[in-house]
Amino acid sequence: MALEEKREKRPPVTPMMIEEEAALRNGSRGLPPGSWAEAAGPRPRTTERHIAVHKRLVLGFAVSILALLAVTMIAVLLSVRFEECGAAADGPPRAGGNGSLSGAAQQPPGAGQPPGRPEEEARGGEAAEEEEEEEEEEWQRRRELPPWARPRLPRHLRPLHYNLMLSVFMENFTFSGEVNMQLEVRNASRYIVLHAHRMHIEAVRVAEDKLAGGVRVARTFFYPQTQVFVVVLNRSLEVQRSYNLKIIYNALIENELLGFFRSSYVLHGERR
């Protein structure tokens, strides 16, 4: 008995069916080729709106940076100006045209001067500045170094006697001192130059002998380059006369071989 093959009748294949089958194979989910090309085609990552937003962000960032720089510059200028004003108000005068003094050499205004009225002190400060300028010009005209800038002390004064008193405070390693010096004048001068370093001067007094009146101190200052302390008087000291110089000061007891220093040793395991 002959078997007959049953064949299913299929509709004829049309071009539309071929395209749909190709689209299904390509994963276009039934989209026509034109729609699939549009969906799968590359799109721009940023639009015009995104570009505008980016431009605004960059512009805002640049403006903020410029504002920060401007504020920083203003703050620096104000701080420098404040330091200059503070130095002019609290610091001592400059040393004869040789630049500024160190912070350790500064002292309160009016130190070493007898008390007076505020108006007199203000006028005295202005006069001291004018005298300082005149002194600078005078030393420049002479083409000489001022007494405090020379490597050795001037010889217009000769010390005759020292009377030194010290009060030592071991709890914080400081001390206060008072020195009275009798000076003989060899050459007329209105400057007294002494060796001094790392100390704070509280008061300075200059008197002629013991019976005569005092000599007014115009100003005092340190000159760290040569480690000296300078007393500037209102008038010159007279030749062949003796004067008394009194200085009250305080300082640290140094931990090195300098001035009034401290040392220690160990005995039976105890540091003394």
TIMIBA-199816 format. One record per residue (C-alpha): residue number from 1; residue in three letters; x, y, z. Coordinates in pm, whole numbers. Example, Ala and Ser with C-alpha at 12.3 -4.5 7.8 and 13.67 -1.06 7.14 Angstrom:
BEGIN
NODE, seq, type, xx, yy, zz
NODE, 1, ALA, 1230, -450, 780 .
NODE, 2, SER, 1367, -106, 714 .
This chain:
BEGIN
NODE, seq, type, xx, yy, zz
NODE, 1, MET, 0, 0, 0 .
NODE, 2, ALA, 153, 319, -97 .
NODE, 3, LEU, 183, 592, 158 .
NODE, 4, GLU, 90, 929, 51 .
NODE, 5, GLU, 274, 1222, 186 .
NODE, 6, LYS, 61, 1493, 316 .
NODE, 7, ARG, 190, 1827, 236 .
NODE, 8, GLU, 64, 2142, 387 .
NODE, 9, LYS, -30, 2403, 153 .
NODE, 10, ARG, 165, 2720, 220 .
NODE, 11, PRO, 77, 3061, 86 .
NODE, 12, PRO, 313, 3197, -170 .
NODE, 13, VAL, 614, 3391, -44 .
NODE, 14, THR, 587, 3759, -113 .
NODE, 15, PRO, 855, 4032, -87 .
NODE, 16, MET, 673, 4179, 212 .
NODE, 17, MET, 704, 3850, 398 .
NODE, 18, ILE, 1078, 3835, 321 .
NODE, 19, GLU, 1129, 4183, 463 .
NODE, 20, GLU, 932, 4105, 778 .
NODE, 21, GLU, 1128, 3787, 834 .
NODE, 22, ALA, 1456, 3974, 791 .
NODE, 23, ALA, 1337, 4239, 1032 .
NODE, 24, LEU, 1249, 3977, 1294 .
NODE, 25, ARG, 1594, 3822, 1258 .
NODE, 26, ASN, 1758, 4161, 1307 .
NODE, 27, GLY, 1560, 4226, 1626 .
NODE, 28, SER, 1359, 4515, 1500 .
NODE, 29, ARG, 1038, 4363, 1645 .
NODE, 30, GLY, 848, 4397, 1331 .
NODE, 31, LEU, 953, 4748, 1242 .
NODE, 32, PRO, 997, 4823, 879 .
NODE, 33, PRO, 1354, 4871, 758 .
NODE, 34, GLY, 1324, 5246, 744 .
NODE, 35, SER, 1195, 5275, 1104 .
NODE, 36, TRP, 1464, 5036, 1228 .
NODE, 37, ALA, 1735, 5243, 1067 .
NODE, 38, GLU, 1601, 5555, 1234 .
NODE, 39, ALA, 1576, 5384, 1577 .
NODE, 40, ALA, 1920, 5222, 1557 .
NODE, 41, GLY, 2100, 5523, 1414 .
NODE, 42, PRO, 2344, 5730, 1633 .
NODE, 43, ARG, 2193, 6021, 1823 .
NODE, 44, PRO, 2383, 6329, 1951 .
NODE, 45, ARG, 2475, 6302, 2321 .
NODE, 46, THR, 2415, 6670, 2398 .
NODE, 47, THR, 2145, 6894, 2277 .
NODE, 48, GLU, 2150, 7269, 2236 .
NODE, 49, ARG, 1987, 7303, 2577 .
NODE, 50, HIS, 2260, 7096, 2743 .
NODE, 51, ILE, 2527, 7305, 2575 .
NODE, 52, ALA, 2367, 7626, 2705 .
NODE, 53, VAL, 2353, 7483, 3060 .
NODE, 54, HIS, 2718, 7381, 3038 .
NODE, 55, LYS, 2817, 7727, 2923 .
NODE, 56, ARG, 2634, 7885, 3216 .
NODE, 57, LEU, 2804, 7649, 3462 .
NODE, 58, VAL, 3149, 7726, 3323 .
NODE, 59, LEU, 3080, 8100, 3329 .
NODE, 60, GLY, 2955, 8084, 3689 .
NODE, 61, PHE, 3261, 7886, 3797 .
NODE, 62, ALA, 3496, 8137, 3633 .
NODE, 63, VAL, 3316, 8431, 3799 .
NODE, 64, SER, 3338, 8263, 4142 .
NODE, 65, ILE, 3714, 8203, 4097 .
NODE, 66, LEU, 3772, 8568, 4004 .
NODE, 67, ALA, 3568, 8685, 4302 .
NODE, 68, LEU, 3767, 8458, 4535 .
NODE, 69, LEU, 4097, 8594, 4400 .
NODE, 70, ALA, 3978, 8952, 4443 .
NODE, 71, VAL, 3867, 8891, 4803 .
NODE, 72, THR, 4201, 8722, 4881 .
NODE, 73, MET, 4401, 9013, 4739 .
NODE, 74, ILE, 4196, 9265, 4938 .
NODE, 75, ALA, 4246, 9063, 5258 .
NODE, 76, VAL, 4622, 9045, 5202 .
NODE, 77, LEU, 4647, 9419, 5135 .
NODE, 78, LEU, 4443, 9500, 5445 .
NODE, 79, SER, 4655, 9270, 5664 .
NODE, 80, VAL, 4978, 9426, 5534 .
NODE, 81, ARG, 4839, 9774, 5591 .
NODE, 82, PHE, 4730, 9679, 5942 .
NODE, 83, GLU, 5077, 9544, 6026 .
NODE, 84, GLU, 5240, 9862, 5895 .
NODE, 85, CYS, 5007, 10080, 6102 .
NODE, 86, GLY, 5072, 9867, 6410 .
NODE, 87, ALA, 5447, 9883, 6360 .
NODE, 88, ALA, 5433, 10259, 6315 .
NODE, 89, ALA, 5224, 10300, 6630 .
NODE, 90, ASP, 5401, 10053, 6860 .
NODE, 91, GLY, 5751, 10003, 6727 .
NODE, 92, PRO, 6061, 10211, 6791 .
NODE, 93, PRO, 6207, 10447, 6531 .
NODE, 94, ARG, 6429, 10312, 6257 .
NODE, 95, ALA, 6799, 10291, 6327 .
NODE, 96, GLY, 6962, 10579, 6143 .
NODE, 97, GLY, 6842, 10483, 5795 .
NODE, 98, ASN, 6967, 10122, 5805 .
NODE, 99, GLY, 6632, 9951, 5765 .
NODE, 100, SER, 6380, 9807, 6008 .
NODE, 101, LEU, 6427, 9651, 6348 .
NODE, 102, SER, 6334, 9301, 6457 .
NODE, 103, GLY, 6018, 9231, 6658 .
NODE, 104, ALA, 6220, 9138, 6965 .
NODE, 105, ALA, 6376, 9482, 6965 .
NODE, 106, GLN, 6046, 9667, 6976 .
NODE, 107, GLN, 5922, 9826, 7294 .
NODE, 108, PRO, 5622, 10035, 7396 .
NODE, 109, PRO, 5631, 10394, 7277 .
NODE, 110, GLY, 5763, 10639, 7527 .
NODE, 111, ALA, 5981, 10384, 7709 .
NODE, 112, GLY, 6265, 10559, 7882 .
NODE, 113, GLN, 6091, 10895, 7874 .
NODE, 114, PRO, 5955, 11080, 8174 .
NODE, 115, PRO, 5575, 11097, 8193 .
NODE, 116, GLY, 5411, 11393, 8028 .
NODE, 117, ARG, 5084, 11515, 7892 .
NODE, 118, PRO, 4936, 11344, 7584 .
NODE, 119, GLU, 4972, 11659, 7374 .
NODE, 120, GLU, 5338, 11686, 7461 .
NODE, 121, GLU, 5394, 11319, 7381 .
NODE, 122, ALA, 5226, 11358, 7041 .
NODE, 123, ARG, 5437, 11661, 6959 .
NODE, 124, GLY, 5746, 11477, 7083 .
NODE, 125, GLY, 5671, 11183, 6851 .
NODE, 126, GLU, 5641, 11409, 6548 .
NODE, 127, ALA, 5958, 11593, 6643 .
NODE, 128, ALA, 6142, 11262, 6685 .
NODE, 129, GLU, 6047, 11157, 6331 .
NODE, 130, GLU, 6169, 11488, 6191 .
NODE, 131, GLU, 6494, 11461, 6386 .
NODE, 132, GLU, 6544, 11108, 6261 .
NODE, 133, GLU, 6511, 11219, 5900 .
NODE, 134, GLU, 6754, 11504, 5963 .
NODE, 135, GLU, 7001, 11268, 6126 .
NODE, 136, GLU, 6985, 11029, 5831 .
NODE, 137, GLU, 7056, 11313, 5590 .
NODE, 138, GLU, 7338, 11438, 5811 .
NODE, 139, TRP, 7512, 11099, 5826 .
NODE, 140, GLN, 7471, 11062, 5450 .
NODE, 141, ARG, 7630, 11401, 5393 .
NODE, 142, ARG, 7918, 11305, 5621 .
NODE, 143, ARG, 7953, 10972, 5444 .
NODE, 144, GLU, 8006, 10808, 5781 .
NODE, 145, LEU, 7847, 10523, 5965 .
NODE, 146, PRO, 7634, 10621, 6266 .
NODE, 147, PRO, 7779, 10525, 6605 .
NODE, 148, TRP, 7546, 10226, 6646 .
NODE, 149, ALA, 7639, 10075, 6308 .
NODE, 150, ARG, 8012, 10057, 6377 .
NODE, 151, PRO, 8171, 9728, 6486 .
NODE, 152, ARG, 8312, 9880, 6808 .
NODE, 153, LEU, 8154, 10108, 7067 .
NODE, 154, PRO, 8228, 10480, 7032 .
NODE, 155, ARG, 8490, 10627, 7264 .
NODE, 156, HIS, 8321, 10956, 7349 .
NODE, 157, LEU, 8206, 10804, 7683 .
NODE, 158, ARG, 8410, 10620, 7945 .
NODE, 159, PRO, 8238, 10415, 8218 .
NODE, 160, LEU, 8369, 10486, 8567 .
NODE, 161, HIS, 8150, 10265, 8785 .
NODE, 162, TYR, 7876, 10003, 8754 .
NODE, 163, ASN, 7611, 9920, 9014 .
NODE, 164, LEU, 7408, 9615, 8905 .
NODE, 165, MET, 7111, 9456, 9084 .
NODE, 166, LEU, 6938, 9139, 8959 .
NODE, 167, SER, 6621, 8962, 9070 .
NODE, 168, VAL, 6605, 8602, 8950 .
NODE, 169, PHE, 6283, 8401, 8910 .
NODE, 170, MET, 6366, 8032, 8881 .
NODE, 171, GLU, 6008, 7915, 8836 .
NODE, 172, ASN, 5999, 8053, 8480 .
NODE, 173, PHE, 6372, 8126, 8425 .
NODE, 174, THR, 6341, 8502, 8391 .
NODE, 175, PHE, 6508, 8790, 8568 .
NODE, 176, SER, 6476, 9164, 8608 .
NODE, 177, GLY, 6770, 9398, 8639 .
NODE, 178, GLU, 6860, 9754, 8723 .
NODE, 179, VAL, 7197, 9902, 8636 .
NODE, 180, ASN, 7338, 10242, 8733 .
NODE, 181, MET, 7643, 10356, 8540 .
NODE, 182, GLN, 7860, 10657, 8602 .
NODE, 183, LEU, 7988, 10790, 8272 .
NODE, 184, GLU, 8261, 11040, 8191 .
NODE, 185, VAL, 8220, 11245, 7873 .
NODE, 186, ARG, 8530, 11271, 7656 .
NODE, 187, ASN, 8368, 11413, 7343 .
NODE, 188, ALA, 8034, 11589, 7318 .
NODE, 189, SER, 7762, 11362, 7183 .
NODE, 190, ARG, 7391, 11307, 7220 .
NODE, 191, TYR, 7414, 10929, 7171 .
NODE, 192, ILE, 7480, 10664, 7434 .
NODE, 193, VAL, 7558, 10326, 7275 .
NODE, 194, LEU, 7572, 10009, 7487 .
NODE, 195, HIS, 7597, 9640, 7416 .
NODE, 196, ALA, 7259, 9472, 7472 .
NODE, 197, HIS, 7077, 9178, 7319 .
NODE, 198, ARG, 6756, 8981, 7381 .
NODE, 199, MET, 6619, 9199, 7658 .
NODE, 200, HIS, 6324, 9429, 7713 .
NODE, 201, ILE, 6399, 9782, 7833 .
NODE, 202, GLU, 6142, 9919, 8074 .
NODE, 203, ALA, 6288, 10260, 8157 .
NODE, 204, VAL, 6593, 10477, 8088 .
NODE, 205, ARG, 6704, 10777, 8294 .
NODE, 206, VAL, 7003, 11008, 8239 .
NODE, 207, ALA, 7103, 11256, 8510 .
NODE, 208, GLU, 7391, 11500, 8540 .
NODE, 209, ASP, 7580, 11414, 8857 .
NODE, 210, LYS, 7354, 11363, 9161 .
NODE, 211, LEU, 7247, 11719, 9228 .
NODE, 212, ALA, 7182, 11853, 8880 .
NODE, 213, GLY, 6864, 11789, 8687 .
NODE, 214, GLY, 6806, 11509, 8444 .
NODE, 215, VAL, 6872, 11505, 8071 .
NODE, 216, ARG, 6560, 11432, 7868 .
NODE, 217, VAL, 6571, 11112, 7659 .
NODE, 218, ALA, 6438, 11171, 7308 .
NODE, 219, ARG, 6406, 10803, 7214 .
NODE, 220, THR, 6568, 10462, 7249 .
NODE, 221, PHE, 6604, 10171, 7010 .
NODE, 222, PHE, 6787, 9844, 6954 .
NODE, 223, TYR, 7018, 9783, 6659 .
NODE, 224, PRO, 7033, 9402, 6618 .
NODE, 225, GLN, 7302, 9408, 6349 .
NODE, 226, THR, 7566, 9508, 6604 .
NODE, 227, GLN, 7369, 9399, 6914 .
NODE, 228, VAL, 7362, 9741, 7075 .
NODE, 229, PHE, 7108, 9957, 7256 .
NODE, 230, VAL, 7104, 10328, 7167 .
NODE, 231, VAL, 6987, 10614, 7386 .
NODE, 232, VAL, 6925, 10938, 7195 .
NODE, 233, LEU, 6921, 11253, 7410 .
NODE, 234, ASN, 6760, 11590, 7345 .
NODE, 235, ARG, 7095, 11767, 7389 .
NODE, 236, SER, 7460, 11676, 7378 .
NODE, 237, LEU, 7646, 11572, 7691 .
NODE, 238, GLU, 7907, 11826, 7799 .
NODE, 239, VAL, 8274, 11742, 7785 .
NODE, 240, GLN, 8459, 11663, 8111 .
NODE, 241, ARG, 8134, 11615, 8298 .
NODE, 242, SER, 8006, 11294, 8455 .
NODE, 243, TYR, 7653, 11160, 8413 .
NODE, 244, ASN, 7453, 10879, 8567 .
NODE, 245, LEU, 7272, 10636, 8338 .
NODE, 246, LYS, 7000, 10418, 8488 .
NODE, 247, ILE, 6838, 10133, 8292 .
NODE, 248, ILE, 6562, 9902, 8417 .
NODE, 249, TYR, 6510, 9589, 8210 .
NODE, 250, ASN, 6401, 9224, 8210 .
NODE, 251, ALA, 6490, 8919, 8004 .
NODE, 252, LEU, 6500, 8541, 7987 .
NODE, 253, ILE, 6768, 8331, 8153 .
NODE, 254, GLU, 6902, 8174, 7837 .
NODE, 255, ASN, 6957, 7801, 7791 .
NODE, 256, GLU, 7273, 7861, 7588 .
NODE, 257, LEU, 7606, 8032, 7643 .
NODE, 258, LEU, 7470, 8381, 7594 .
NODE, 259, GLY, 7443, 8660, 7848 .
NODE, 260, PHE, 7288, 8552, 8178 .
NODE, 261, PHE, 7243, 8178, 8108 .
NODE, 262, ARG, 7157, 7865, 8306 .
NODE, 263, SER, 7319, 7524, 8320 .
NODE, 264, SER, 7240, 7192, 8489 .
NODE, 265, TYR, 7402, 6871, 8607 .
NODE, 266, VAL, 7288, 6525, 8725 .
NODE, 267, LEU, 7371, 6404, 9077 .
NODE, 268, HIS, 7257, 6056, 9197 .
NODE, 269, GLY, 7009, 6042, 8909 .
NODE, 270, GLU, 6859, 6383, 8995 .
NODE, 271, ARG, 6887, 6676, 8761 .
NODE, 272, ARG, 6990, 6994, 8939 .
